[in-house]
C-alpha cells in the first residue's frame, strides 16, 4: 500500500516565505496557509488565481488553483490536459466550454474532466465566480490548445492549434504576481 521507505518516516513542516505573489513553501513538506495570505497571480485577460505552491516546492502529484473570474472573463485558454482534472464552482456563475459544448454552471456544480477533455471556464452572471481546480500531474505534461470557434467567441481560444502553451498565450499579457481586483469583496479578505 505505501512504499516501505515512507513507513514511520516523519515529514517536516515546510517553512513559508514571502514572495512577491504571497506566501509559498520554501521547501518540500507539509504546511498550512490561508487563501488570504497564499501566492496569487493576476491577468487582465484571465482573472486571478491562488496557486498555493511555489517554485522551490512544486506539488509533484496534484495541482490546486482557486480561480476568480469576472463575468465574460475566461480562466485561461480552451485546452486539454494529459491528466485528469476536477473543478468545483464555489460561488457565482460561469460557462463551461467543454468538447465543443457550452454549459452554464452555478455554485456547487462539480465538473470532472478525464485526461484529454477539451475545456475552459468563462465568468457569467452578475458577479465574480470562484472555482476550485484540482489536477493530477502524472502524464507527459502536454497541454494541447485546439483552435475552437466556440472558445474564440468567448475570448478563451487559441488562434491556432498548438501543444505549446507559450505559443497559445503569446498574444496575451503574462500573469503577474498580485491579488485580483476588488479583493475586498472576496470571502477571505
Buried (B, 14 or more C-beta within 10 A) or exposed (E): EEEEEEEEEEEEEBEBEEBEBBBBBBEBEEBEBEBBEBBBBBBEBBBBBBBBBBEEBEBEEBBEBBBBBBBEBBBBBBBBBBBBBBBBBBBBBBBBBBEEEEEEBEBEBEBEBEBBBBBBBBBBBEBBBBBBBEBBBEBEEBBBBBBBEBBBEBBBBBEEEBBEBEBBBEEBEEBEEBBBBEBEEBEEE
